[in-house]
Amino acid sequence: MKHIACILLMAASCSLLRAQQPRLPAGVREIHDLTYVEGGHERHKLDLYLPEKAEGPLPLIIWVHGGGWQNGSKEGCPPLRAGYVAQGYAVASINYRLSGHAVFPAQIEDCKAAIRWLRAHAKEYSLNPERFGVWGSSAGGHLVALIGTSGDVKELDVGANLDQSSRVQAVCDYYGPTDFTVFVTTPGYESHATDASPEAKLIGGAVMQNKDKAARVNPITYATRDDPPFLIVHGDKDPTVPINQSQLLFDALKQSEVSVHFHTIHGAGHGGPGFAGKNIDDMVSQFFAERLKNNSAKVEALTTESTADAAMMQRDPRKGTPPTGGRRGIPWEVITGRDDKDRDGKVSKEEFSGPPQLFKALDLNNDGLLEKTEHEAFLNRPGPRP
């Protein structure tokens, strides 16, 4: 019986993992669980997504997941859901050792090892080794910022493929920590100074008792003029990582004469609906197009801002309230930002990344397309969600 129970538990775990993985869009080829460190840790794997009909070497966007350096995985991959493969990119999503497996610098060493492996296999997968960009949020934002600023720090490149560079040509950092000592002493964020915080688990001790270790983990420590262009996006109501972290990185890069664009979303928190607007999607898309496709060499220090949609924030599934008499649900702008690949304002059955039964419930007129009026009508109908 115990043997049968174990088999059932393993099957359930595999089903849950598959459910977490993004539904593969049409025209995309997936290569799953590529090992980028031979004989290494079980986390030394990455997924690669390519156009089924790729022509010529492709620019590559590498997603680095968040999770406080202690959780998370390569499953999910927002650049894949956002349709970057259809826009002519290859997309990679990487796992790295978590803080429960090894303390820093294991995490950045793994990220760099994955980049070197991808360059070593660029020809095999039709990648352009001169056009690599990285994108991550929260702990992933920290790691991509560190990838960007530490391209010339040789001691962080360890292992195989050392004949390949771990430098990248573009960095998109969503609300990543950049100066741990400032972070943990910012009023309202003092809980991150304890020896039980994610930051302490990452470096092997409380930040203020290990300032030398904290300095090694800070992306701003390594900022130099030869760093790649950065796009930094942060919400000014972030309860997890204070916005001063992005401001400090912007200041350090600007002082080093690195091209950097810092965008503040007023009213947005730690990710979520505040980041799902079309203006944010277009800004990120334009950034990667300029730096990875058009090879723009312009250097600028730019600050911009926008305001999160109040209705979207109110219906944030993590904290919001549903409309009176109706259901709580994901805002329409979040669904289209995620799934409307052809940007026609509608979401087809093929584009929809949610479960089929939810699409069926939302598609009130059964025409195979979701529109905003159907979504709003569904949310405002009384009764439980499917």
ROMIDREN-240961 format. One record per residue (C-alpha): residue in three letters; x, y, z. Coordinates in nm, 2 decimals. Example, Ala and Ser with C-alpha at 12.3 -4.5 7.8 and 13.67 -1.06 7.14 Angstrom:
<r drenfi="ALA" u="1.23" v="-0.45" w="0.78"/>
<r drenfi="SER" u="1.37" v="-0.11" w="0.71"/>
END
This chain:
<r drenfi="MET" u="0.00" v="0.00" w="0.00"/>
<r drenfi="LYS" u="0.28" v="0.23" w="0.09"/>
<r drenfi="HIS" u="0.44" v="0.17" w="-0.26"/>
<r drenfi="ILE" u="0.11" v="0.25" w="-0.43"/>
<r drenfi="ALA" u="0.07" v="0.57" w="-0.22"/>
<r drenfi="CYS" u="0.42" v="0.68" w="-0.32"/>
<r drenfi="ILE" u="0.34" v="0.63" w="-0.69"/>
<r drenfi="LEU" u="0.01" v="0.82" w="-0.65"/>
<r drenfi="LEU" u="0.20" v="1.11" w="-0.47"/>
<r drenfi="MET" u="0.46" v="1.12" w="-0.74"/>
<r drenfi="ALA" u="0.20" v="1.13" w="-1.01"/>
<r drenfi="ALA" u="0.01" v="1.41" w="-0.84"/>
<r drenfi="SER" u="0.34" v="1.61" w="-0.80"/>
<r drenfi="CYS" u="0.41" v="1.56" w="-1.17"/>
<r drenfi="SER" u="0.06" v="1.68" w="-1.26"/>
<r drenfi="LEU" u="0.09" v="1.99" w="-1.04"/>
<r drenfi="LEU" u="0.43" v="2.07" w="-1.21"/>
<r drenfi="ARG" u="0.28" v="2.04" w="-1.55"/>
<r drenfi="ALA" u="-0.01" v="2.26" w="-1.44"/>
<r drenfi="GLN" u="0.24" v="2.53" w="-1.34"/>
<r drenfi="GLN" u="0.41" v="2.52" w="-1.68"/>
<r drenfi="PRO" u="0.30" v="2.77" w="-1.94"/>
<r drenfi="ARG" u="0.08" v="2.64" w="-2.22"/>
<r drenfi="LEU" u="0.29" v="2.64" w="-2.53"/>
<r drenfi="PRO" u="0.17" v="2.90" w="-2.78"/>
<r drenfi="ALA" u="0.13" v="2.79" w="-3.14"/>
<r drenfi="GLY" u="0.44" v="2.80" w="-3.35"/>
<r drenfi="VAL" u="0.68" v="2.75" w="-3.06"/>
<r drenfi="ARG" u="0.92" v="2.46" w="-3.01"/>
<r drenfi="GLU" u="1.01" v="2.38" w="-2.65"/>
<r drenfi="ILE" u="1.33" v="2.20" w="-2.54"/>
<r drenfi="HIS" u="1.28" v="2.12" w="-2.17"/>
<r drenfi="ASP" u="1.53" v="2.05" w="-1.89"/>
<r drenfi="LEU" u="1.86" v="2.11" w="-2.08"/>
<r drenfi="THR" u="2.15" v="2.05" w="-1.84"/>
<r drenfi="TYR" u="2.39" v="2.34" w="-1.83"/>
<r drenfi="VAL" u="2.63" v="2.20" w="-1.57"/>
<r drenfi="GLU" u="2.72" v="1.84" w="-1.64"/>
<r drenfi="GLY" u="2.73" v="1.63" w="-1.33"/>
<r drenfi="GLY" u="2.60" v="1.93" w="-1.13"/>
<r drenfi="HIS" u="2.30" v="2.00" w="-0.91"/>
<r drenfi="GLU" u="1.94" v="1.90" w="-1.00"/>
<r drenfi="ARG" u="1.87" v="2.27" w="-1.04"/>
<r drenfi="HIS" u="2.13" v="2.31" w="-1.31"/>
<r drenfi="LYS" u="1.86" v="2.30" w="-1.59"/>
<r drenfi="LEU" u="1.70" v="2.54" w="-1.83"/>
<r drenfi="ASP" u="1.41" v="2.54" w="-2.08"/>
<r drenfi="LEU" u="1.45" v="2.68" w="-2.42"/>
<r drenfi="TYR" u="1.17" v="2.81" w="-2.65"/>
<r drenfi="LEU" u="1.23" v="2.86" w="-3.02"/>
<r drenfi="PRO" u="1.02" v="2.95" w="-3.32"/>
<r drenfi="GLU" u="0.93" v="2.64" w="-3.51"/>
<r drenfi="LYS" u="1.04" v="2.82" w="-3.83"/>
<r drenfi="ALA" u="1.34" v="3.02" w="-3.72"/>
<r drenfi="GLU" u="1.54" v="3.20" w="-3.98"/>
<r drenfi="GLY" u="1.90" v="3.31" w="-3.89"/>
<r drenfi="PRO" u="2.05" v="3.36" w="-3.55"/>
<r drenfi="LEU" u="1.79" v="3.47" w="-3.30"/>
<r drenfi="PRO" u="1.83" v="3.73" w="-3.02"/>
<r drenfi="LEU" u="1.78" v="3.56" w="-2.69"/>
<r drenfi="ILE" u="1.58" v="3.67" w="-2.38"/>
<r drenfi="ILE" u="1.68" v="3.48" w="-2.06"/>
<r drenfi="TRP" u="1.42" v="3.48" w="-1.78"/>
<r drenfi="VAL" u="1.55" v="3.45" w="-1.42"/>
<r drenfi="HIS" u="1.27" v="3.37" w="-1.17"/>
<r drenfi="GLY" u="1.21" v="3.53" w="-0.83"/>
<r drenfi="GLY" u="1.11" v="3.37" w="-0.50"/>
<r drenfi="GLY" u="1.33" v="3.53" w="-0.24"/>
<r drenfi="TRP" u="1.63" v="3.32" w="-0.36"/>
<r drenfi="GLN" u="1.47" v="3.03" w="-0.16"/>
<r drenfi="ASN" u="1.17" v="2.94" w="-0.38"/>
<r drenfi="GLY" u="1.05" v="2.95" w="-0.74"/>
<r drenfi="SER" u="1.14" v="2.77" w="-1.06"/>
<r drenfi="LYS" u="1.18" v="2.82" w="-1.43"/>
<r drenfi="GLU" u="0.82" v="2.71" w="-1.49"/>
<r drenfi="GLY" u="0.59" v="3.00" w="-1.58"/>
<r drenfi="CYS" u="0.83" v="3.21" w="-1.79"/>
<r drenfi="PRO" u="0.66" v="3.55" w="-1.85"/>
<r drenfi="PRO" u="0.85" v="3.63" w="-2.17"/>
<r drenfi="LEU" u="0.70" v="3.31" w="-2.33"/>
<r drenfi="ARG" u="0.35" v="3.41" w="-2.22"/>
<r drenfi="ALA" u="0.40" v="3.76" w="-2.35"/>
<r drenfi="GLY" u="0.46" v="3.63" w="-2.70"/>
<r drenfi="TYR" u="0.83" v="3.71" w="-2.74"/>
<r drenfi="VAL" u="0.89" v="3.40" w="-2.95"/>
<r drenfi="ALA" u="0.63" v="3.51" w="-3.20"/>
<r drenfi="GLN" u="0.82" v="3.85" w="-3.21"/>
<r drenfi="GLY" u="1.13" v="3.67" w="-3.34"/>
<r drenfi="TYR" u="1.32" v="3.60" w="-3.01"/>
<r drenfi="ALA" u="1.44" v="3.28" w="-2.86"/>
<r drenfi="VAL" u="1.35" v="3.26" w="-2.49"/>
<r drenfi="ALA" u="1.53" v="3.07" w="-2.21"/>
<r drenfi="SER" u="1.41" v="3.02" w="-1.85"/>
<r drenfi="ILE" u="1.67" v="2.89" w="-1.60"/>
<r drenfi="ASN" u="1.68" v="2.73" w="-1.27"/>
<r drenfi="TYR" u="1.96" v="2.80" w="-1.02"/>
<r drenfi="ARG" u="2.05" v="2.67" w="-0.68"/>
<r drenfi="LEU" u="1.83" v="2.82" w="-0.41"/>
<r drenfi="SER" u="1.96" v="2.95" w="-0.07"/>
<r drenfi="GLY" u="1.86" v="2.62" w="0.09"/>
<r drenfi="HIS" u="2.10" v="2.44" w="-0.14"/>
<r drenfi="ALA" u="2.39" v="2.68" w="-0.12"/>
<r drenfi="VAL" u="2.46" v="3.04" w="-0.01"/>
<r drenfi="PHE" u="2.58" v="3.32" w="-0.24"/>
<r drenfi="PRO" u="2.76" v="3.33" w="-0.48"/>
<r drenfi="ALA" u="2.61" v="3.00" w="-0.60"/>
<r drenfi="GLN" u="2.31" v="3.17" w="-0.75"/>
<r drenfi="ILE" u="2.50" v="3.41" w="-0.97"/>
<r drenfi="GLU" u="2.76" v="3.15" w="-1.06"/>
<r drenfi="ASP" u="2.47" v="2.93" w="-1.19"/>
<r drenfi="CYS" u="2.32" v="3.22" w="-1.39"/>
<r drenfi="LYS" u="2.65" v="3.29" w="-1.55"/>
<r drenfi="ALA" u="2.71" v="2.92" w="-1.62"/>
<r drenfi="ALA" u="2.37" v="2.90" w="-1.80"/>
<r drenfi="ILE" u="2.46" v="3.20" w="-2.01"/>
<r drenfi="ARG" u="2.80" v="3.06" w="-2.10"/>
<r drenfi="TRP" u="2.63" v="2.72" w="-2.19"/>
<r drenfi="LEU" u="2.38" v="2.90" w="-2.41"/>
<r drenfi="ARG" u="2.66" v="3.08" w="-2.59"/>
<r drenfi="ALA" u="2.86" v="2.75" w="-2.63"/>
<r drenfi="HIS" u="2.55" v="2.60" w="-2.80"/>
<r drenfi="ALA" u="2.44" v="2.91" w="-2.99"/>
<r drenfi="LYS" u="2.50" v="2.76" w="-3.33"/>
<r drenfi="GLU" u="2.31" v="2.44" w="-3.24"/>
<r drenfi="TYR" u="2.00" v="2.63" w="-3.14"/>
<r drenfi="SER" u="2.03" v="2.92" w="-3.39"/>
<r drenfi="LEU" u="2.10" v="3.18" w="-3.12"/>
<r drenfi="ASN" u="2.29" v="3.51" w="-3.18"/>
<r drenfi="PRO" u="2.56" v="3.50" w="-2.91"/>
<r drenfi="GLU" u="2.61" v="3.88" w="-2.95"/>
<r drenfi="ARG" u="2.24" v="3.95" w="-2.86"/>
<r drenfi="PHE" u="2.16" v="3.81" w="-2.52"/>
<r drenfi="GLY" u="1.93" v="3.99" w="-2.28"/>
<r drenfi="VAL" u="1.82" v="3.90" w="-1.93"/>
<r drenfi="TRP" u="1.49" v="3.98" w="-1.75"/>
<r drenfi="GLY" u="1.38" v="3.90" w="-1.39"/>
<r drenfi="SER" u="1.16" v="4.01" w="-1.10"/>
<r drenfi="SER" u="1.23" v="4.05" w="-0.73"/>
<r drenfi="ALA" u="1.51" v="3.81" w="-0.64"/>
<r drenfi="GLY" u="1.53" v="3.74" w="-1.02"/>
<r drenfi="GLY" u="1.56" v="4.12" w="-1.07"/>
<r drenfi="HIS" u="1.85" v="4.12" w="-0.83"/>
<r drenfi="LEU" u="2.02" v="3.84" w="-1.02"/>
<r drenfi="VAL" u="1.98" v="4.00" w="-1.36"/>
<r drenfi="ALA" u="2.11" v="4.33" w="-1.23"/>
<r drenfi="LEU" u="2.41" v="4.15" w="-1.09"/>
<r drenfi="ILE" u="2.46" v="3.97" w="-1.42"/>
<r drenfi="GLY" u="2.46" v="4.31" w="-1.59"/>
<r drenfi="THR" u="2.71" v="4.48" w="-1.36"/>
<r drenfi="SER" u="2.94" v="4.19" w="-1.30"/>
<r drenfi="GLY" u="3.03" v="4.10" w="-1.66"/>
<r drenfi="ASP" u="3.39" v="4.19" w="-1.58"/>
<r drenfi="VAL" u="3.41" v="4.01" w="-1.24"/>
<r drenfi="LYS" u="3.61" v="3.70" w="-1.34"/>
<r drenfi="GLU" u="3.59" v="3.53" w="-1.00"/>
<r drenfi="LEU" u="3.21" v="3.48" w="-1.04"/>
<r drenfi="ASP" u="3.27" v="3.28" w="-1.36"/>
<r drenfi="VAL" u="3.34" v="2.92" w="-1.25"/>
<r drenfi="GLY" u="3.30" v="2.58" w="-1.41"/>
<r drenfi="ALA" u="3.27" v="2.48" w="-1.77"/>
<r drenfi="ASN" u="3.27" v="2.69" w="-2.09"/>
<r drenfi="LEU" u="3.50" v="2.95" w="-1.96"/>
<r drenfi="ASP" u="3.60" v="3.03" w="-2.31"/>
<r drenfi="GLN" u="3.25" v="3.19" w="-2.34"/>
<r drenfi="SER" u="3.15" v="3.52" w="-2.20"/>
<r drenfi="SER" u="2.87" v="3.56" w="-1.94"/>
<r drenfi="ARG" u="2.81" v="3.92" w="-2.04"/>
<r drenfi="VAL" u="2.47" v="4.03" w="-2.17"/>
<r drenfi="GLN" u="2.36" v="4.31" w="-2.40"/>
<r drenfi="ALA" u="2.04" v="4.42" w="-2.22"/>
<r drenfi="VAL" u="1.90" v="4.39" w="-1.86"/>
<r drenfi="CYS" u="1.54" v="4.44" w="-1.76"/>
<r drenfi="ASP" u="1.52" v="4.45" w="-1.38"/>
<r drenfi="TYR" u="1.17" v="4.44" w="-1.21"/>
<r drenfi="TYR" u="1.20" v="4.56" w="-0.85"/>
<r drenfi="GLY" u="1.52" v="4.38" w="-0.76"/>
<r drenfi="PRO" u="1.72" v="4.45" w="-0.44"/>
<r drenfi="THR" u="2.05" v="4.63" w="-0.52"/>
<r drenfi="ASP" u="2.20" v="4.75" w="-0.18"/>
<r drenfi="PHE" u="2.12" v="4.51" w="0.10"/>
<r drenfi="THR" u="2.24" v="4.74" w="0.39"/>
<r drenfi="VAL" u="2.02" v="5.02" w="0.27"/>
<r drenfi="PHE" u="1.74" v="4.78" w="0.21"/>
<r drenfi="VAL" u="1.72" v="4.63" w="0.56"/>
<r drenfi="THR" u="1.76" v="4.97" w="0.73"/>
<r drenfi="THR" u="1.48" v="5.14" w="0.53"/>
<r drenfi="PRO" u="1.19" v="5.22" w="0.77"/>
<r drenfi="GLY" u="0.91" v="4.97" w="0.72"/>
<r drenfi="TYR" u="1.15" v="4.70" w="0.59"/>
<r drenfi="GLU" u="1.34" v="4.62" w="0.91"/>
<r drenfi="SER" u="1.22" v="4.26" w="0.91"/>
<r drenfi="HIS" u="1.47" v="4.19" w="0.63"/>
<r drenfi="ALA" u="1.75" v="4.26" w="0.88"/>
<r drenfi="THR" u="1.68" v="3.95" w="1.09"/>
<r drenfi="ASP" u="1.88" v="3.63" w="1.06"/>
<r drenfi="ALA" u="1.56" v="3.46" w="0.94"/>
<r drenfi="SER" u="1.51" v="3.68" w="0.64"/>
<r drenfi="PRO" u="1.55" v="3.57" w="0.28"/>
<r drenfi="GLU" u="1.85" v="3.81" w="0.25"/>
<r drenfi="ALA" u="2.02" v="3.65" w="0.55"/>
<r drenfi="LYS" u="1.96" v="3.30" w="0.41"/>
<r drenfi="LEU" u="2.12" v="3.41" w="0.09"/>
<r drenfi="ILE" u="2.44" v="3.54" w="0.23"/>
<r drenfi="GLY" u="2.47" v="3.32" w="0.54"/>
<r drenfi="GLY" u="2.38" v="3.56" w="0.82"/>
<r drenfi="ALA" u="2.20" v="3.88" w="0.91"/>
<r drenfi="VAL" u="2.29" v="4.16" w="0.67"/>
<r drenfi="MET" u="2.41" v="4.42" w="0.93"/>
<r drenfi="GLN" u="2.64" v="4.16" w="1.09"/>
<r drenfi="ASN" u="2.78" v="4.06" w="0.75"/>
<r drenfi="LYS" u="2.83" v="4.39" w="0.57"/>
<r drenfi="ASP" u="3.13" v="4.25" w="0.37"/>
<r drenfi="LYS" u="2.91" v="3.96" w="0.24"/>
<r drenfi="ALA" u="2.63" v="4.20" w="0.16"/>
<r drenfi="ALA" u="2.87" v="4.42" w="-0.04"/>
<r drenfi="ARG" u="2.96" v="4.12" w="-0.26"/>
<r drenfi="VAL" u="2.59" v="4.05" w="-0.34"/>
<r drenfi="ASN" u="2.50" v="4.41" w="-0.43"/>
<r drenfi="PRO" u="2.47" v="4.49" w="-0.80"/>
<r drenfi="ILE" u="2.57" v="4.85" w="-0.74"/>
<r drenfi="THR" u="2.91" v="4.73" w="-0.61"/>
<r drenfi="TYR" u="3.02" v="4.64" w="-0.96"/>
<r drenfi="ALA" u="2.87" v="4.92" w="-1.17"/>
<r drenfi="THR" u="3.12" v="5.03" w="-1.44"/>
<r drenfi="ARG" u="3.10" v="5.21" w="-1.77"/>
<r drenfi="ASP" u="3.11" v="4.89" w="-1.98"/>
<r drenfi="ASP" u="2.78" v="4.76" w="-1.83"/>
<r drenfi="PRO" u="2.49" v="4.69" w="-2.08"/>
<r drenfi="PRO" u="2.18" v="4.91" w="-2.10"/>
<r drenfi="PHE" u="1.93" v="4.87" w="-1.82"/>
<r drenfi="LEU" u="1.55" v="4.91" w="-1.80"/>
<r drenfi="ILE" u="1.44" v="4.93" w="-1.43"/>
<r drenfi="VAL" u="1.07" v="4.91" w="-1.33"/>
<r drenfi="HIS" u="0.94" v="4.95" w="-0.97"/>
<r drenfi="GLY" u="0.61" v="5.02" w="-0.80"/>
<r drenfi="ASP" u="0.62" v="5.30" w="-0.54"/>
<r drenfi="LYS" u="0.39" v="5.10" w="-0.31"/>
<r drenfi="ASP" u="0.60" v="4.79" w="-0.31"/>
<r drenfi="PRO" u="0.57" v="4.63" w="0.04"/>
<r drenfi="THR" u="0.85" v="4.38" w="-0.01"/>
<r drenfi="VAL" u="1.14" v="4.57" w="-0.18"/>
<r drenfi="PRO" u="1.16" v="4.95" w="-0.12"/>
<r drenfi="ILE" u="1.18" v="5.16" w="-0.43"/>
<r drenfi="ASN" u="1.50" v="5.31" w="-0.31"/>
<r drenfi="GLN" u="1.67" v="4.99" w="-0.43"/>
<r drenfi="SER" u="1.59" v="5.08" w="-0.79"/>
<r drenfi="GLN" u="1.68" v="5.45" w="-0.74"/>
<r drenfi="LEU" u="2.02" v="5.35" w="-0.60"/>
<r drenfi="LEU" u="2.09" v="5.13" w="-0.90"/>
<r drenfi="PHE" u="1.98" v="5.40" w="-1.14"/>
<r drenfi="ASP" u="2.21" v="5.65" w="-0.97"/>
<r drenfi="ALA" u="2.51" v="5.41" w="-0.98"/>
<r drenfi="LEU" u="2.46" v="5.33" w="-1.35"/>
<r drenfi="LYS" u="2.41" v="5.70" w="-1.44"/>
<r drenfi="GLN" u="2.72" v="5.79" w="-1.25"/>
<r drenfi="SER" u="2.91" v="5.52" w="-1.45"/>
<r drenfi="GLU" u="2.77" v="5.66" w="-1.77"/>
<r drenfi="VAL" u="2.57" v="5.35" w="-1.85"/>
<r drenfi="SER" u="2.24" v="5.38" w="-2.05"/>
<r drenfi="VAL" u="1.96" v="5.33" w="-1.80"/>
<r drenfi="HIS" u="1.59" v="5.39" w="-1.80"/>
<r drenfi="PHE" u="1.41" v="5.39" w="-1.46"/>
<r drenfi="HIS" u="1.03" v="5.37" w="-1.47"/>
<r drenfi="THR" u="0.82" v="5.42" w="-1.16"/>
<r drenfi="ILE" u="0.46" v="5.29" w="-1.14"/>
<r drenfi="HIS" u="0.27" v="5.50" w="-0.89"/>
<r drenfi="GLY" u="0.03" v="5.28" w="-0.68"/>
<r drenfi="ALA" u="0.18" v="4.95" w="-0.79"/>
<r drenfi="GLY" u="0.31" v="4.70" w="-0.54"/>
<r drenfi="HIS" u="0.54" v="4.40" w="-0.57"/>
<r drenfi="GLY" u="0.44" v="4.29" w="-0.92"/>
<r drenfi="GLY" u="0.08" v="4.21" w="-0.98"/>
<r drenfi="PRO" u="-0.18" v="4.40" w="-1.18"/>
<r drenfi="GLY" u="0.01" v="4.73" w="-1.16"/>
<r drenfi="PHE" u="0.26" v="4.59" w="-1.40"/>
<r drenfi="ALA" u="0.01" v="4.45" w="-1.65"/>
<r drenfi="GLY" u="-0.07" v="4.76" w="-1.85"/>
<r drenfi="LYS" u="-0.01" v="4.78" w="-2.22"/>
<r drenfi="ASN" u="0.22" v="5.08" w="-2.16"/>
<r drenfi="ILE" u="0.45" v="4.86" w="-1.95"/>
<r drenfi="ASP" u="0.44" v="4.58" w="-2.20"/>
<r drenfi="ASP" u="0.52" v="4.81" w="-2.49"/>
<r drenfi="MET" u="0.80" v="4.98" w="-2.30"/>
<r drenfi="VAL" u="0.97" v="4.64" w="-2.23"/>
<r drenfi="SER" u="0.92" v="4.52" w="-2.58"/>
<r drenfi="GLN" u="1.07" v="4.84" w="-2.72"/>
<r drenfi="PHE" u="1.36" v="4.82" w="-2.49"/>
<r drenfi="PHE" u="1.45" v="4.47" w="-2.60"/>
<r drenfi="ALA" u="1.39" v="4.55" w="-2.97"/>
<r drenfi="GLU" u="1.62" v="4.85" w="-2.96"/>
<r drenfi="ARG" u="1.90" v="4.67" w="-2.77"/>
<r drenfi="LEU" u="1.88" v="4.32" w="-2.91"/>
<r drenfi="LYS" u="1.74" v="4.36" w="-3.26"/>
<r drenfi="ASN" u="1.83" v="4.71" w="-3.38"/>
<r drenfi="ASN" u="2.16" v="4.73" w="-3.19"/>
<r drenfi="SER" u="2.10" v="5.08" w="-3.06"/>
<r drenfi="ALA" u="2.41" v="5.24" w="-2.92"/>
<r drenfi="LYS" u="2.24" v="5.54" w="-2.76"/>
<r drenfi="VAL" u="2.33" v="5.63" w="-2.41"/>
<r drenfi="GLU" u="2.07" v="5.80" w="-2.19"/>
<r drenfi="ALA" u="1.97" v="5.84" w="-1.83"/>
<r drenfi="LEU" u="1.59" v="5.85" w="-1.84"/>
<r drenfi="THR" u="1.33" v="5.86" w="-1.57"/>
<r drenfi="THR" u="0.96" v="5.81" w="-1.65"/>
<r drenfi="GLU" u="0.65" v="5.73" w="-1.46"/>
<r drenfi="SER" u="0.29" v="5.61" w="-1.49"/>
<r drenfi="THR" u="0.00" v="5.53" w="-1.26"/>
<r drenfi="ALA" u="-0.14" v="5.19" w="-1.20"/>
<r drenfi="ASP" u="-0.50" v="5.15" w="-1.30"/>
<r drenfi="ALA" u="-0.71" v="5.19" w="-0.98"/>
<r drenfi="ALA" u="-0.97" v="4.94" w="-1.08"/>
<r drenfi="MET" u="-0.72" v="4.68" w="-1.16"/>
<r drenfi="MET" u="-0.54" v="4.73" w="-0.83"/>
<r drenfi="GLN" u="-0.87" v="4.71" w="-0.64"/>
<r drenfi="ARG" u="-0.94" v="4.37" w="-0.79"/>
<r drenfi="ASP" u="-0.59" v="4.24" w="-0.73"/>
<r drenfi="PRO" u="-0.66" v="3.87" w="-0.64"/>
<r drenfi="ARG" u="-0.40" v="3.89" w="-0.36"/>
<r drenfi="LYS" u="-0.57" v="4.17" w="-0.16"/>
<r drenfi="GLY" u="-0.86" v="4.33" w="-0.35"/>
<r drenfi="THR" u="-1.23" v="4.29" w="-0.32"/>
<r drenfi="PRO" u="-1.47" v="4.17" w="-0.58"/>
<r drenfi="PRO" u="-1.73" v="4.39" w="-0.74"/>
<r drenfi="THR" u="-2.05" v="4.41" w="-0.53"/>
<r drenfi="GLY" u="-2.26" v="4.11" w="-0.58"/>
<r drenfi="GLY" u="-2.01" v="3.95" w="-0.81"/>
<r drenfi="ARG" u="-1.70" v="3.74" w="-0.83"/>
<r drenfi="ARG" u="-1.34" v="3.83" w="-0.76"/>
<r drenfi="GLY" u="-1.14" v="3.77" w="-1.08"/>
<r drenfi="ILE" u="-0.83" v="3.86" w="-1.27"/>
<r drenfi="PRO" u="-0.87" v="4.20" w="-1.44"/>
<r drenfi="TRP" u="-0.93" v="4.21" w="-1.81"/>
<r drenfi="GLU" u="-0.61" v="4.41" w="-1.86"/>
<r drenfi="VAL" u="-0.41" v="4.14" w="-1.70"/>
<r drenfi="ILE" u="-0.56" v="3.87" w="-1.92"/>
<r drenfi="THR" u="-0.50" v="4.06" w="-2.24"/>
<r drenfi="GLY" u="-0.15" v="4.17" w="-2.13"/>
<r drenfi="ARG" u="-0.07" v="3.80" w="-2.08"/>
<r drenfi="ASP" u="-0.26" v="3.63" w="-2.35"/>
<r drenfi="ASP" u="-0.35" v="3.87" w="-2.63"/>
<r drenfi="LYS" u="-0.06" v="3.78" w="-2.85"/>
<r drenfi="ASP" u="-0.18" v="3.96" w="-3.17"/>
<r drenfi="ARG" u="-0.29" v="4.27" w="-2.97"/>
<r drenfi="ASP" u="-0.64" v="4.28" w="-3.13"/>
<r drenfi="GLY" u="-0.81" v="4.34" w="-2.79"/>
<r drenfi="LYS" u="-0.96" v="3.98" w="-2.78"/>
<r drenfi="VAL" u="-0.83" v="3.65" w="-2.66"/>
<r drenfi="SER" u="-0.88" v="3.34" w="-2.86"/>
<r drenfi="LYS" u="-0.91" v="2.99" w="-2.73"/>
<r drenfi="GLU" u="-0.56" v="2.92" w="-2.86"/>
<r drenfi="GLU" u="-0.41" v="3.22" w="-2.70"/>
<r drenfi="PHE" u="-0.58" v="3.17" w="-2.36"/>
<r drenfi="SER" u="-0.33" v="3.03" w="-2.10"/>
<r drenfi="GLY" u="-0.58" v="2.94" w="-1.84"/>
<r drenfi="PRO" u="-0.77" v="2.61" w="-1.80"/>
<r drenfi="PRO" u="-1.01" v="2.51" w="-2.08"/>
<r drenfi="GLN" u="-1.31" v="2.50" w="-1.84"/>
<r drenfi="LEU" u="-1.25" v="2.86" w="-1.74"/>
<r drenfi="PHE" u="-1.24" v="2.97" w="-2.11"/>
<r drenfi="LYS" u="-1.56" v="2.79" w="-2.17"/>
<r drenfi="ALA" u="-1.72" v="2.97" w="-1.87"/>
<r drenfi="LEU" u="-1.59" v="3.31" w="-1.99"/>
<r drenfi="ASP" u="-1.69" v="3.27" w="-2.35"/>
<r drenfi="LEU" u="-2.05" v="3.36" w="-2.30"/>
<r drenfi="ASN" u="-2.15" v="3.37" w="-2.67"/>
<r drenfi="ASN" u="-1.95" v="3.06" w="-2.76"/>
<r drenfi="ASP" u="-1.77" v="3.22" w="-3.05"/>
<r drenfi="GLY" u="-1.42" v="3.11" w="-2.94"/>
<r drenfi="LEU" u="-1.31" v="3.46" w="-2.86"/>
<r drenfi="LEU" u="-1.31" v="3.64" w="-2.52"/>
<r drenfi="GLU" u="-1.40" v="4.01" w="-2.52"/>
<r drenfi="LYS" u="-1.40" v="4.26" w="-2.24"/>
<r drenfi="THR" u="-1.78" v="4.28" w="-2.22"/>
<r drenfi="GLU" u="-1.80" v="3.90" w="-2.17"/>
<r drenfi="HIS" u="-1.53" v="3.92" w="-1.90"/>
<r drenfi="GLU" u="-1.71" v="4.20" w="-1.71"/>
<r drenfi="ALA" u="-2.04" v="4.02" w="-1.74"/>
<r drenfi="PHE" u="-1.90" v="3.71" w="-1.60"/>
<r drenfi="LEU" u="-1.74" v="3.89" w="-1.30"/>
<r drenfi="ASN" u="-2.06" v="4.07" w="-1.22"/>
<r drenfi="ARG" u="-2.28" v="3.76" w="-1.23"/>
<r drenfi="PRO" u="-2.35" v="3.62" w="-0.88"/>
<r drenfi="GLY" u="-2.22" v="3.27" w="-0.80"/>
<r drenfi="PRO" u="-1.90" v="3.08" w="-0.75"/>
<r drenfi="ARG" u="-1.61" v="3.08" w="-1.00"/>
<r drenfi="PRO" u="-1.56" v="2.76" w="-1.19"/>
END
